Each structure stands twice: as structure tokens, then as C-alpha cells.
Amino acid sequence: MKTKTLFISVVSGVVVICLIVALVLVFNVRQPYVPSESTIEIVDTTEWGNLEANVTTSGGTVQQSDVETAEGKYYRTLTAVPSEGYTFAYWKNSSIKLSGDLQLTLGASSLTALNTVVSACTPVFVEDANVFEITDISTFQSILINDISQDSTSGKIYKLTTDLFGVSDKTSGISESLGVFRGVLDGNNHSLSGIDINGVGLFTSLDDAVIKDLVLSNGNINGDGSEYIGSFCGSINNSLISRCLSYLNITNSNDNGFAGGIVGVCSSTTQKSLLFSCGFYGVVRATNPQQMIAFNTKLASLGTDSCSVFRPKNNGAINTL
């Protein structure tokens, strides 16, 4: 009986010790970062861990988490919180628009400019009065395309509420004569399909614009002699395309033409553009075809070249004409 009691006591002690060890491990292992479009995580790889962020913005606030530590790194999450009457649009810094689920890593070389780097991660908020819901092809044409024709898309969010079928060069109205897109097109995880455009892309060009969470499927972009063509636009400048997919057939019949799965050419000169977590699964046909972008195809890190590509997802076909 005594032996049995002693055995139970030993076993109980071992169980308690294991539970204590497990709890210690749980509380000392940092939980993985779960991104959302309104959060950005700053990671400092240096020993200082100085992650104070002085963020100023209008239309909302930025909440900062406590600094977490794990394996010699320091973490702080910034969350954009819109004020009443405003909607979160996107993040930006001084040289590039940022995807909300981006993790920025700061090393020793950038420590001296840490406050500048972090404070430049500023959320952009838009007044609710400038947020327009796209519920069908009719509103796609009457709201979005009307604003493009008047060059009045800047500072506005166009948000899809459903999948749209039957987008062509006539119904979409995307042509060079209607100017460029300068607003935010939020696909809201919906798709545009039935695309048949004779031009350079869904948009002629993106200038200081954002396209996010949008799928283009079941259709064609025919370059018809254009120099640069792509699924979403012919050229991109100081813009962000985030978490977007294309299943389109891209064809540029120009003997010296370029065709990119996502965009045609990065024309950024002073400010960069970013393709974040985008994927191309269609077919590109051109003299100079590329999966993602027809010019400056290098997968660059933040701060180099005129366009950076992060986390590309490509399984499309490339055919040289």
C-alpha cells in the first residue's frame, strides 16, 4: 500500500513538473504574427529594441502593441483604427504604398533612422462619403468609369460587393482616352470575369493608386500593337497591387512589345510601386513575355528599383511570339 501511494505521489509530481515546464514554454514562445490588412508588424533585429513609433495621421489613430521579444528580436504591431465616418484604405511610407499584412524588418543599418522609418508607416483613411459600393456591372460603369473619365478617382474607394461577369472594353470603358486610375479598387475577395479588352489592361495605367483582393478570370487582354500590356494595367506608378490574382490570356502582337502577367511596365521615377502577394496563372504571349511584370522583373527588396515584388505566386505559361 505504501509503495502504491509512493508511486502515485511520484507520478503526480512528474505531471506537475511537466505542466510547469509546458507553461513556461508557452509563455516564452512568441505566438506567430497573424496579419490583417490594417496591421503592420515592425521587427527590430538589433539588441536595442527601440520600437517607439511616432505616427501622425488624420481620419483615425494608430494603436501600438507592447514590445514583444523572442530569440533576440523585438516586435511591435501597429494597428490602424479609423475614426467615426472614415474607412481604412491602405498603409504608406515616404517612398512606397504598403500592404497591410507586411512585416517590416529593421536591422542595424537602419537603426539610426528607426523613428523615421516607423513613423513613415502611416495609414490612409478615406471619408465614408467617398467610399462607393460596386454592386453590378451597371454601377461599375456609372460610378467607377464615370469618375475615371473625369479624372476624379483620387481619394476614393471603390468596393466590390459581388462577383461581376461581362467586363469588356465597352462595359468597362477602360481606354487611354479616359485617363488613369488614381483611387482604391477594393475587390473585397471578389472577381471580375468575362473580360475581353483590346488595350493595355484593365486600366491604362495606375498612378498613386491601390488595387487589392481582386481576381481577374475568364478573359483576354489583347495588346493590339501596344508597347506594354498587363492584366491590371499597362503601366504603374507609385501604386500598390496587393493580394490579386489573374487567370487571363495576355497577348501583345507588337513585334517589339512587352507583356506582363500582372502589369506591363513600372514607370515609377521618384516613388516606387509594390506588387504584394500577387499571382498569375494565365498565359502570356509576346516577344518579351514575363510572369509578373514586363519591365524591371527583378524580385527586389523594399527600397530598390522602381517596382518591388513580394511573395509572387506564379504558375502561368509564357509563350514567345
VOPAGU-2260 file (C-alpha; in pm, 1 decimal, decimal comma):
REM VOPAGU-2260
SITE   aa  ch    i         X         Y         Z
SITE  MET   A    0       0,0       0,0       0,0
SITE  LYS   A    1     280,3     238,7      90,8
SITE  THR   A    2     458,1     151,9    -234,5
SITE  LYS   A    3     145,7     226,1    -433,2
SITE  THR   A    4      96,8     558,8    -255,7
SITE  LEU   A    5     461,6     649,0    -315,9
SITE  PHE   A    6     426,0     560,4    -684,5
SITE  ILE   A    7     116,8     780,7    -721,3
SITE  SER   A    8     297,1    1068,1    -549,5
SITE  VAL   A    9     596,3    1036,3    -780,6
SITE  VAL   A   10     374,2    1024,9   -1088,0
SITE  SER   A   11     176,1    1325,1    -968,2
SITE  GLY   A   12     497,9    1516,0    -908,9
SITE  VAL   A   13     622,4    1437,4   -1257,2
SITE  VAL   A   14     291,3    1551,2   -1407,2
SITE  VAL   A   15     306,7    1880,3   -1214,8
SITE  ILE   A   16     665,5    1939,4   -1327,4
SITE  CYS   A   17     569,1    1870,2   -1689,7
SITE  LEU   A   18     279,0    2113,7   -1665,3
SITE  ILE   A   19     507,3    2381,0   -1522,4
SITE  VAL   A   20     762,5    2327,0   -1799,7
SITE  ALA   A   21     486,3    2339,4   -2062,2
SITE  LEU   A   22     351,7    2665,5   -1921,6
SITE  VAL   A   23     698,0    2817,5   -1919,5
SITE  LEU   A   24     748,6    2717,2   -2281,1
SITE  VAL   A   25     409,5    2855,4   -2383,8
SITE  PHE   A   26     469,4    3191,6   -2223,1
SITE  ASN   A   27     822,8    3220,0   -2359,6
SITE  VAL   A   28     743,1    3123,6   -2717,9
SITE  ARG   A   29     608,0    3416,1   -2913,3
SITE  GLN   A   30     282,4    3344,0   -3092,2
SITE  PRO   A   31     306,9    3375,3   -3472,1
SITE  TYR   A   32     206,4    3705,8   -3628,0
SITE  VAL   A   33    -142,4    3687,2   -3777,6
SITE  PRO   A   34    -167,0    3975,4   -4024,5
SITE  SER   A   35    -472,1    4164,3   -4134,9
SITE  GLU   A   36    -495,6    4445,7   -4385,7
SITE  SER   A   37    -499,9    4709,1   -4111,8
SITE  THR   A   38    -192,4    4586,8   -3921,2
SITE  ILE   A   39     179,4    4610,1   -3984,3
SITE  GLU   A   40     439,7    4441,6   -3768,6
SITE  ILE   A   41     775,2    4610,1   -3711,2
SITE  VAL   A   42    1064,0    4376,9   -3630,1
SITE  ASP   A   43    1394,3    4506,4   -3490,0
SITE  THR   A   44    1682,0    4261,9   -3521,6
SITE  THR   A   45    1922,4    4472,0   -3316,2
SITE  GLU   A   46    1996,0    4449,7   -2945,5
SITE  TRP   A   47    1839,2    4786,7   -2870,3
SITE  GLY   A   48    1474,9    4703,5   -2930,8
SITE  ASN   A   49    1382,6    5069,6   -2964,4
SITE  LEU   A   50    1044,6    5035,2   -3134,7
SITE  GLU   A   51     874,7    5356,5   -3031,5
SITE  ALA   A   52     661,9    5466,5   -3324,9
SITE  ASN   A   53     558,8    5829,7   -3358,5
SITE  VAL   A   54     277,9    5804,0   -3610,2
SITE  THR   A   55      62,7    6102,4   -3700,3
SITE  THR   A   56    -231,2    6076,3   -3937,2
SITE  SER   A   57    -578,6    6215,6   -3998,6
SITE  GLY   A   58    -908,3    6030,9   -4006,0
SITE  GLY   A   59    -805,5    5775,8   -3746,3
SITE  THR   A   60    -545,6    5661,3   -3496,5
SITE  VAL   A   61    -266,5    5406,7   -3473,2
SITE  GLN   A   62    -266,9    5164,6   -3183,0
SITE  GLN   A   63      67,3    5018,5   -3077,3
SITE  SER   A   64     107,6    4684,5   -2907,0
SITE  ASP   A   65     356,2    4627,2   -2628,3
SITE  VAL   A   66     702,0    4529,4   -2746,2
SITE  GLU   A   67     742,8    4151,3   -2754,1
SITE  THR   A   68    1075,6    3972,5   -2752,7
SITE  ALA   A   69    1172,1    3635,2   -2890,8
SITE  GLU   A   70    1506,7    3488,9   -2989,9
SITE  GLY   A   71    1685,7    3821,6   -2968,9
SITE  LYS   A   72    1432,5    4011,1   -3182,8
SITE  TYR   A   73    1188,5    4281,8   -3084,4
SITE  TYR   A   74     834,6    4311,4   -3219,8
SITE  ARG   A   75     564,9    4575,3   -3218,1
SITE  THR   A   76     237,4    4568,0   -3409,7
SITE  LEU   A   77      78,5    4886,4   -3543,1
SITE  THR   A   78    -299,0    4875,9   -3599,4
SITE  ALA   A   79    -489,5    5136,9   -3798,1
SITE  VAL   A   80    -818,7    5234,5   -3632,6
SITE  PRO   A   81   -1046,3    5466,7   -3834,6
SITE  SER   A   82   -1244,7    5739,3   -3661,5
SITE  GLU   A   83   -1622,0    5752,5   -3696,2
SITE  GLY   A   84   -1712,3    5847,1   -4050,7
SITE  TYR   A   85   -1385,3    5715,6   -4200,6
SITE  THR   A   86   -1268,2    5392,0   -4363,8
SITE  PHE   A   87    -917,8    5246,0   -4363,9
SITE  ALA   A   88    -771,1    5246,5   -4717,2
SITE  TYR   A   89    -404,5    5138,2   -4706,9
SITE  TRP   A   90     -65,9    5195,8   -4542,9
SITE  LYS   A   91     211,4    5403,7   -4692,2
SITE  ASN   A   92     556,2    5531,7   -4612,2
SITE  SER   A   93     759,2    5807,2   -4770,1
SITE  SER   A   94     852,8    5608,7   -5078,6
SITE  ILE   A   95     600,5    5328,3   -5126,7
SITE  LYS   A   96     247,7    5216,0   -5053,1
SITE  LEU   A   97     245,1    4916,6   -4820,2
SITE  SER   A   98      29,3    4609,1   -4797,2
SITE  GLY   A   99    -134,2    4581,8   -4456,9
SITE  ASP   A  100     -10,3    4229,2   -4392,6
SITE  LEU   A  101     351,2    4325,5   -4442,5
SITE  GLN   A  102     618,9    4262,2   -4181,4
SITE  LEU   A  103     896,5    4521,4   -4186,1
SITE  THR   A  104    1232,1    4408,0   -4052,6
SITE  LEU   A  105    1476,1    4671,2   -3931,3
SITE  GLY   A  106    1844,0    4590,7   -3893,3
SITE  ALA   A  107    2145,0    4767,4   -3751,6
SITE  SER   A  108    2194,1    4972,7   -4065,8
SITE  SER   A  109    1851,7    5133,0   -4027,7
SITE  LEU   A  110    1853,1    5171,5   -3650,6
SITE  THR   A  111    1967,2    5533,4   -3662,1
SITE  ALA   A  112    1667,1    5613,6   -3880,8
SITE  LEU   A  113    1430,4    5390,3   -3687,9
SITE  ASN   A  114    1184,6    5657,9   -3581,9
SITE  THR   A  115    1175,4    5793,4   -3935,7
SITE  VAL   A  116    1118,3    5450,1   -4084,2
SITE  VAL   A  117     842,6    5355,1   -3841,8
SITE  SER   A  118     667,5    5690,2   -3836,1
SITE  ALA   A  119     657,1    5679,5   -4214,6
SITE  CYS   A  120     432,1    5370,9   -4191,9
SITE  THR   A  121     120,4    5585,3   -4197,7
SITE  PRO   A  122    -232,7    5455,2   -4253,9
SITE  VAL   A  123    -450,3    5638,9   -4503,8
SITE  PHE   A  124    -816,9    5685,6   -4413,6
SITE  VAL   A  125   -1094,1    5794,8   -4650,4
SITE  GLU   A  126   -1419,0    5963,3   -4554,6
SITE  ASP   A  127   -1714,9    5726,6   -4576,8
SITE  ALA   A  128   -1878,7    5965,9   -4822,4
SITE  ASN   A  129   -1601,2    5877,4   -5068,9
SITE  VAL   A  130   -1649,2    5500,1   -5037,1
SITE  PHE   A  131   -1861,4    5362,3   -5322,6
SITE  GLU   A  132   -2002,3    5009,7   -5343,1
SITE  ILE   A  133   -1992,4    4838,9   -5682,9
SITE  THR   A  134   -2292,1    4605,1   -5681,3
SITE  ASP   A  135   -2320,7    4516,0   -6051,5
SITE  ILE   A  136   -2183,6    4595,7   -6397,7
SITE  SER   A  137   -2415,1    4896,2   -6418,7
SITE  THR   A  138   -2267,3    5062,5   -6109,3
SITE  PHE   A  139   -1920,4    4957,7   -6221,9
SITE  GLN   A  140   -1980,8    5163,0   -6532,1
SITE  SER   A  141   -2182,5    5452,6   -6391,0
SITE  ILE   A  142   -1967,6    5515,3   -6082,4
SITE  LEU   A  143   -1612,6    5394,2   -6143,2
SITE  ILE   A  144   -1586,5    5460,3   -6513,0
SITE  ASN   A  145   -1760,0    5793,3   -6495,1
SITE  ASP   A  146   -1506,7    5907,6   -6234,4
SITE  ILE   A  147   -1217,1    5781,1   -6449,2
SITE  SER   A  148   -1345,3    5978,8   -6746,0
SITE  GLN   A  149   -1349,4    6290,9   -6527,7
SITE  ASP   A  150   -1014,9    6207,2   -6364,7
SITE  SER   A  151   -1182,1    6224,4   -6022,0
SITE  THR   A  152   -1090,5    5886,3   -5868,8
SITE  SER   A  153    -824,7    6024,1   -5631,7
SITE  GLY   A  154    -915,9    5991,3   -5264,0
SITE  LYS   A  155   -1199,8    5746,9   -5331,6
SITE  ILE   A  156   -1254,3    5378,4   -5254,5
SITE  TYR   A  157   -1450,0    5158,9   -5497,0
SITE  LYS   A  158   -1551,4    4834,6   -5325,4
SITE  LEU   A  159   -1697,4    4530,3   -5497,4
SITE  THR   A  160   -1982,5    4360,4   -5311,2
SITE  THR   A  161   -2020,0    4068,3   -5551,7
SITE  ASP   A  162   -1851,9    3888,8   -5842,1
SITE  LEU   A  163   -1901,0    4068,2   -6174,0
SITE  PHE   A  164   -1926,6    3895,9   -6512,5
SITE  GLY   A  165   -1911,7    4052,8   -6856,2
SITE  VAL   A  166   -1636,7    4313,9   -6827,9
SITE  SER   A  167   -1532,7    4417,2   -7178,8
SITE  ASP   A  168   -1370,6    4719,0   -7336,2
SITE  LYS   A  169   -1719,9    4867,1   -7389,1
SITE  THR   A  170   -1871,8    4795,6   -7048,6
SITE  SER   A  171   -1558,1    4871,9   -6851,0
SITE  GLY   A  172   -1476,2    5182,0   -7051,4
SITE  ILE   A  173   -1105,2    5137,7   -6987,9
SITE  SER   A  174    -917,8    5310,7   -7266,5
SITE  GLU   A  175    -638,9    5562,2   -7296,1
SITE  SER   A  176    -882,3    5843,8   -7366,5
SITE  LEU   A  177   -1040,0    5805,3   -7021,1
SITE  GLY   A  178    -719,8    5873,9   -6829,6
SITE  VAL   A  179    -561,9    5686,8   -6540,9
SITE  PHE   A  180    -690,5    5534,0   -6217,4
SITE  ARG   A  181    -579,8    5715,0   -5901,1
SITE  GLY   A  182    -811,5    5570,0   -5635,9
SITE  VAL   A  183    -850,6    5246,7   -5438,9
SITE  LEU   A  184   -1020,1    4947,0   -5602,3
SITE  ASP   A  185   -1107,2    4700,2   -5327,4
SITE  GLY   A  186   -1205,2    4368,6   -5481,6
SITE  ASN   A  187   -1322,9    4253,7   -5138,9
SITE  ASN   A  188   -1220,3    3899,1   -5242,8
SITE  HIS   A  189   -1448,3    3907,6   -5548,4
SITE  SER   A  190   -1373,1    3859,5   -5917,3
SITE  LEU   A  191   -1412,2    4035,2   -6249,8
SITE  SER   A  192   -1466,1    3781,4   -6526,6
SITE  GLY   A  193   -1573,0    3764,4   -6888,0
SITE  ILE   A  194   -1301,8    4015,5   -6969,9
SITE  ASP   A  195   -1234,4    4092,2   -7335,3
SITE  ILE   A  196   -1030,0    4410,0   -7368,3
SITE  ASN   A  197    -844,9    4537,4   -7672,5
SITE  GLY   A  198    -598,9    4762,9   -7498,7
SITE  VAL   A  199    -317,8    4761,7   -7247,1
SITE  GLY   A  200    -500,3    4613,9   -6947,0
SITE  LEU   A  201    -798,9    4653,8   -6718,0
SITE  PHE   A  202    -668,8    5008,0   -6664,0
SITE  THR   A  203    -449,5    5205,6   -6899,9
SITE  SER   A  204    -229,8    5298,9   -6604,4
SITE  LEU   A  205    -224,7    5322,7   -6226,9
SITE  ASP   A  206     -93,5    5645,2   -6075,9
SITE  ASP   A  207     -89,0    5679,2   -5697,8
SITE  ALA   A  208    -349,3    5400,7   -5687,0
SITE  VAL   A  209    -427,0    5081,4   -5496,4
SITE  ILE   A  210    -586,2    4756,9   -5617,6
SITE  LYS   A  211    -634,6    4484,4   -5356,9
SITE  ASP   A  212    -807,0    4148,7   -5306,7
SITE  LEU   A  213    -926,7    4118,2   -5666,8
SITE  VAL   A  214    -931,8    3823,2   -5909,7
SITE  LEU   A  215    -939,7    3864,3   -6289,1
SITE  SER   A  216   -1056,3    3549,8   -6466,4
SITE  ASN   A  217   -1202,3    3403,2   -6784,2
SITE  GLY   A  218   -1088,7    3655,2   -7039,6
SITE  ASN   A  219    -831,3    3816,9   -7263,9
SITE  ILE   A  220    -618,6    4128,9   -7287,8
SITE  ASN   A  221    -511,7    4190,2   -7647,0
SITE  GLY   A  222    -234,4    4446,2   -7681,3
SITE  ASP   A  223    -317,4    4534,6   -8037,6
SITE  GLY   A  224      24,9    4682,6   -8106,9
SITE  SER   A  225      82,5    4847,0   -7767,8
SITE  GLU   A  226     434,1    4856,5   -7629,5
SITE  TYR   A  227     347,1    4734,1   -7276,9
SITE  ILE   A  228      40,2    4542,2   -7160,4
SITE  GLY   A  229     -64,0    4351,3   -6847,0
SITE  SER   A  230    -370,3    4214,4   -6670,2
SITE  PHE   A  231    -432,9    4505,4   -6436,8
SITE  CYS   A  232    -266,5    4789,0   -6626,6
SITE  GLY   A  233     -19,3    4879,1   -6894,9
SITE  SER   A  234     192,2    5097,2   -6665,0
SITE  ILE   A  235     212,8    5150,0   -6290,2
SITE  ASN   A  236     349,7    5445,9   -6095,5
SITE  ASN   A  237     365,8    5490,4   -5718,0
SITE  SER   A  238      92,2    5231,4   -5671,1
SITE  LEU   A  239      13,7    4910,3   -5483,7
SITE  ILE   A  240    -139,1    4588,9   -5615,4
SITE  SER   A  241    -195,9    4358,8   -5318,2
SITE  ARG   A  242    -325,8    4000,4   -5293,2
SITE  CYS   A  243    -455,7    3996,4   -5651,0
SITE  LEU   A  244    -473,0    3708,5   -5899,7
SITE  SER   A  245    -503,2    3691,5   -6277,3
SITE  TYR   A  246    -610,3    3395,3   -6492,2
SITE  LEU   A  247    -624,8    3599,2   -6813,2
SITE  ASN   A  248    -468,2    3538,8   -7152,8
SITE  ILE   A  249    -232,6    3829,6   -7228,1
SITE  THR   A  250    -127,7    3878,9   -7590,9
SITE  ASN   A  251      85,5    4158,6   -7735,7
SITE  SER   A  252     115,4    4140,6   -8112,4
SITE  ASN   A  253     367,9    4425,5   -8129,0
SITE  ASP   A  254     693,4    4282,5   -8265,9
SITE  ASN   A  255     885,9    4478,8   -8004,3
SITE  GLY   A  256     614,5    4465,3   -7740,0
SITE  PHE   A  257     627,5    4350,7   -7378,8
SITE  ALA   A  258     358,2    4167,3   -7185,2
SITE  GLY   A  259     342,1    4102,0   -6811,9
SITE  GLY   A  260     105,1    3877,0   -6624,4
SITE  ILE   A  261      17,0    4145,5   -6370,5
SITE  VAL   A  262     135,9    4477,4   -6516,6
SITE  GLY   A  263     313,4    4590,4   -6831,2
SITE  VAL   A  264     575,7    4837,9   -6714,8
SITE  CYS   A  265     682,3    5010,8   -6394,7
SITE  SER   A  266     711,2    5375,7   -6488,6
SITE  SER   A  267     786,9    5496,4   -6134,9
SITE  THR   A  268    1062,7    5755,8   -6126,1
SITE  THR   A  269    1067,9    5908,8   -5778,7
SITE  GLN   A  270     834,7    5677,1   -5584,6
SITE  LYS   A  271     816,5    5300,9   -5600,5
SITE  SER   A  272     530,8    5065,0   -5672,3
SITE  LEU   A  273     470,9    4734,6   -5495,4
SITE  LEU   A  274     320,9    4406,8   -5614,7
SITE  PHE   A  275     243,9    4219,1   -5294,0
SITE  SER   A  276     139,7    3852,6   -5281,5
SITE  CYS   A  277       3,1    3859,3   -5636,0
SITE  GLY   A  278     -27,5    3557,8   -5863,5
SITE  PHE   A  279     -50,8    3496,9   -6235,5
SITE  TYR   A  280    -199,9    3170,3   -6365,3
SITE  GLY   A  281    -290,9    3260,9   -6722,3
SITE  VAL   A  282     -95,1    3267,4   -7047,8
SITE  VAL   A  283     136,6    3546,2   -7167,3
SITE  ARG   A  284     215,4    3573,5   -7537,3
SITE  ALA   A  285     459,0    3837,1   -7658,1
SITE  THR   A  286     804,6    3895,9   -7799,0
SITE  ASN   A  287     915,1    3972,8   -7443,3
SITE  PRO   A  288     679,9    3786,8   -7205,0
SITE  GLN   A  289     711,5    3779,4   -6825,1
SITE  GLN   A  290     514,5    3621,9   -6541,3
SITE  MET   A  291     462,9    3929,2   -6326,1
SITE  ILE   A  292     585,5    4240,5   -6498,6
SITE  ALA   A  293     731,8    4308,4   -6839,2
SITE  PHE   A  294     996,9    4554,8   -6726,4
SITE  ASN   A  295    1216,0    4556,5   -6413,3
SITE  THR   A  296    1132,4    4194,9   -6336,7
SITE  LYS   A  297    1388,3    4156,2   -6060,8
SITE  LEU   A  298    1239,4    4034,3   -5733,4
SITE  ALA   A  299    1360,2    4329,6   -5531,6
SITE  SER   A  300    1358,5    4413,8   -5163,2
SITE  LEU   A  301    1185,2    4721,7   -5025,5
SITE  GLY   A  302    1369,4    5031,1   -5143,4
SITE  THR   A  303    1529,7    4923,8   -5472,4
SITE  ASP   A  304    1437,9    4963,1   -5838,4
SITE  SER   A  305    1111,0    5124,7   -5945,3
SITE  CYS   A  306     889,7    4830,5   -5850,8
SITE  SER   A  307     920,0    4567,0   -5579,2
SITE  VAL   A  308     764,4    4221,6   -5594,7
SITE  PHE   A  309     697,3    4035,0   -5270,3
SITE  ARG   A  310     568,0    3677,0   -5235,6
SITE  PRO   A  311     482,1    3615,0   -5602,1
SITE  LYS   A  312     263,8    3315,6   -5683,9
SITE  ASN   A  313     307,8    3215,1   -6045,1
SITE  ASN   A  314     207,9    2909,4   -6237,8
SITE  GLY   A  315     120,7    3065,3   -6571,1
SITE  ALA   A  316     250,4    2982,7   -6916,9
SITE  ILE   A  317     491,8    3205,2   -7108,9
SITE  ASN   A  318     495,0    3183,0   -7489,2
SITE  THR   A  319     728,2    3388,2   -7706,1
SITE  LEU   A  320     576,4    3507,1   -8033,0
